[in-house]
Amino acid sequence: MSEDLSPSLSYRDAGVDIDAGNALVERIKPLVAATRRPEVLAGLGGFGGLFHLGQRYQDPVLVSGTDGVGTKLLLARRMGRHDSIGIDLVAMCVNDILVCGAEPLFFLDYFACGELDVDAAAEVIGGISEGCRQAGCALIGGETAEMPGMYAAGEYDLAGFAVGAVEREALIDGRGIDESCVLLGLASSGPHSNGYSLIRKVLERFDGPLDASFDEKTLGEALLAPTRIYVESVQRLLGQVDVRGMAHITGGGLTENIIRVVPRGFGIEIKLSSWTVPAVFDWLADQGRIEASEMRRTFNMGIGFVLICPEAEAARVAELLDEPAPVIGRIRVATSGSRVAFLP
């Protein structure tokens, strides 16, 4: 029997660089530390993140959310920009749990790639750290998975997980919404993290460069603008204004998201002329020849978050916020047919 003279194999030979993973952990420790809250009981590196609720809440309801950033990642990689996509990741999760009135407490991320690029990964996690800072939550852990054969070189994917808390009696679930209520819109920063498969199809038709001048920035910058985080603005209102419902405008756009929090028996009317649609959406509609109904069902059209409160409270909202919050529609009794109506 001949002797097997083939060399021994290592994990690195299989495409997984443990040393690179350890280097990334050391690189991001200051980023994680910058998001620390007093309730965090352990630093990075344990098997689980530890967070103590303490005595702050009397009857807390924990609210959790998970999301990714979809094919916006492909545009970020195309532009070689990895520093803001992490903000998108945090925003998509914390804005969702904010709808219930929850304060975001902590966040975890999942970073998967074929071959770990420490510099690119550190940029991504830097964005996650910045998103957590904006949301006031702690980045208490995560996972980096290097999976050669699953992803091509240079490719990576992201997922995020947020947990927040709200007192049970302060939980916002839409049950108080009625005909006295109006819809107040908070501006988006752009398409946020939805509709990018359609955006990429539009870019296939576009024969110009992404660095072309567009609305005081470049086209690429307009399309890659990070998702706005609404936590600070909305928390300024809670407890001060009778907010009965909220909606984060994500996939499904204005058509499908607001009605999700409206009780059966009621519908909504949205007045399209009540706000100015940002130029990036007009550009997408023109370049892609996208019908108005498809735009409203896919994109936020400049309204990234909606508050539902009694009409008498609208002025109070304007006093508390340092930004416009126009009345973009109102609640109506539902009739036969669609519960969502768009008016000129």
Secondary structure, 3 states (H helix, E strand, C coil): CCCCCCCCCCCCCCCCCHHHHHHHHHHHHHHHHCCCCCCECCCCCCCCCCECCCCCCCCEEEEEEEECCCCHHHHHHHHCCCCCHHHHHHHHHHHHHHCCCCEEEEEEEEEEECCCCHHHHHHHHHHHHHHHHHHCCEEEEEEEEECECCECCCCEEEEEEEEEEEEHHHCCCCCCCCCCEEEEEEECCCCCCCCHHHHHHHHHHCCCCCCCEECCEEHHHHHHCCCCCCHHHHHHHECCECCCEEEECCCCHHHHHHHHHCCCCEEEEEEHHHCCCCHHHHHHHHHHCCCHHHHHHHCCCCEEEEEEEEHHHHHHHHHHCCCCCCEEEEEEECCCCCCEEEEC
